[in-house]
């Protein structure tokens, strides 16, 4: 699977060079802090907090004109949430009688939701000002 991503990035770079456009290639990374929270009113979502994780990716920017460019990206992002302590058990427990709807057995444990995303955004960029004012060299 990693070979496929490298092949796609390489093809994008060579395609840009083949038609004589300016091409910028880069990587980016950081911390993912999703806004995942639970309702304090409902026993299934009470005390649910966001899980801090990593995010990283790469991009290729193709200049279409002096002002416009297109930037496809490939990003990996981890998200999710954590809940610790006493919480309802939502699955039937073997050997115990079933409870009426809306009632739960409770247990003291840690529950983690790990969500991994592969994102492929394509950005259309407009550059303000003259080319000379945008260059930092």
C-alpha positions as CSV (number, residue, x, y, z in Angstrom):
1,X,0.0,0.0,0.0
2,X,2.9,2.4,0.8
3,X,4.3,1.7,-2.7
4,X,1.1,2.9,-4.2
5,X,1.2,6.2,-2.4
6,X,4.8,6.8,-3.4
7,X,4.0,6.0,-7.0
8,X,1.1,8.5,-7.0
9,X,3.3,11.2,-5.5
10,X,6.1,10.5,-8.0
11,X,3.6,10.6,-10.9
12,X,2.3,13.9,-9.8
13,X,5.8,15.4,-9.5
14,X,6.9,14.1,-12.9
15,X,3.6,15.2,-14.6
16,X,4.2,18.7,-13.3
17,X,7.8,18.7,-14.6
18,X,6.7,17.3,-17.9
19,X,4.5,20.3,-18.7
20,X,7.0,22.9,-17.5
21,X,5.1,24.1,-14.5
22,X,6.7,25.2,-11.2
23,X,6.3,22.3,-8.7
24,X,6.7,22.4,-4.9
25,X,6.8,19.3,-2.9
26,X,6.6,19.2,0.9
27,X,5.7,17.3,4.1
28,X,3.7,18.4,7.1
29,X,2.9,17.1,10.5
30,X,1.4,18.0,13.8
31,X,-0.9,17.2,16.6
32,X,-4.5,16.2,16.1
33,X,-6.9,17.4,18.9
34,X,-10.4,16.5,17.7
35,X,-13.4,18.1,19.4
36,X,-15.0,14.9,20.6
37,X,-17.1,15.3,23.7
38,X,-20.1,13.6,25.3
39,X,-23.3,14.8,26.8
40,X,-23.3,15.0,30.6
41,X,-27.1,14.1,30.4
42,X,-26.8,10.7,28.7
43,X,-25.1,7.7,30.4
44,X,-23.6,6.4,27.2
45,X,-21.7,9.6,26.4
46,X,-21.0,11.1,29.8
47,X,-17.3,12.0,30.5
48,X,-16.1,11.2,27.0
49,X,-13.0,13.3,26.1
50,X,-10.9,13.8,23.0
51,X,-7.8,11.7,22.4
52,X,-4.7,13.6,21.4
53,X,-2.8,11.9,18.5
54,X,-0.6,12.6,15.5
55,X,-1.3,13.8,12.0
56,X,1.1,13.9,9.0
57,X,1.2,14.0,5.3
58,X,2.7,15.2,2.1
59,X,1.7,17.6,-0.7
60,X,2.6,18.6,-4.3
61,X,1.8,22.1,-5.5
62,X,1.5,22.8,-9.2
63,X,1.5,26.5,-10.4
64,X,-1.2,26.9,-13.0
65,X,-0.6,30.6,-13.5
66,X,1.3,33.3,-11.6
67,X,-1.7,33.7,-9.2
68,X,-3.4,30.2,-9.2
69,X,-2.1,26.8,-8.2
70,X,-3.5,23.4,-7.3
71,X,-2.2,21.4,-4.3
72,X,-3.2,17.7,-3.9
73,X,-2.3,16.3,-0.5
74,X,-2.2,12.9,1.2
75,X,-2.7,13.1,4.9
76,X,-3.0,10.5,7.7
77,X,-4.9,11.6,10.8
78,X,-5.5,9.8,14.1
79,X,-8.6,10.9,16.1
80,X,-11.0,9.5,18.6
81,X,-11.8,9.7,22.3
82,X,-11.2,8.2,25.7
83,X,-13.5,7.5,28.6
84,X,-12.3,6.2,32.0
85,X,-14.2,5.0,35.1
86,X,-17.6,3.7,35.8
87,X,-19.7,3.4,32.6
88,X,-22.6,1.4,31.2
89,X,-22.0,-1.9,29.4
90,X,-24.0,-1.8,26.2
91,X,-23.6,-5.5,25.2
92,X,-25.5,-8.4,26.8
93,X,-23.5,-10.2,29.5
94,X,-23.6,-14.0,29.4
95,X,-25.2,-15.5,32.5
96,X,-27.1,-12.3,33.5
97,X,-30.7,-11.5,32.7
98,X,-31.4,-8.9,30.0
99,X,-32.4,-5.5,31.2
100,X,-35.3,-3.4,29.9
101,X,-34.5,-0.9,27.2
102,X,-32.6,2.2,28.6
103,X,-31.2,0.4,31.6
104,X,-27.6,-0.9,31.8
105,X,-25.2,-2.9,33.9
106,X,-22.2,-0.8,34.9
107,X,-18.5,-1.6,35.1
108,X,-15.3,0.3,35.9
109,X,-13.0,0.2,32.8
110,X,-11.2,2.3,30.2
111,X,-12.8,2.7,26.8
112,X,-10.8,4.1,23.9
113,X,-12.2,4.9,20.4
114,X,-9.3,5.0,17.8
115,X,-10.2,6.4,14.5
116,X,-7.6,6.5,11.7
117,X,-8.3,8.6,8.6
118,X,-6.6,8.8,5.2
119,X,-7.5,12.2,3.7
120,X,-7.0,13.3,0.1
121,X,-7.8,17.0,-0.1
122,X,-7.2,19.0,-3.3
123,X,-6.7,22.7,-2.7
124,X,-7.1,25.5,-5.3
125,X,-4.9,28.3,-4.2
126,X,-5.0,32.0,-5.1
127,X,-1.8,34.1,-4.4
128,X,-2.3,37.8,-3.5
129,X,0.2,40.5,-4.3
130,X,3.0,40.4,-6.9
131,X,5.3,37.4,-7.4
132,X,8.3,39.4,-6.1
133,X,6.5,40.2,-2.8
134,X,5.7,36.5,-2.2
135,X,9.3,35.3,-2.7
136,X,11.4,35.2,0.5
137,X,14.7,34.4,-1.2
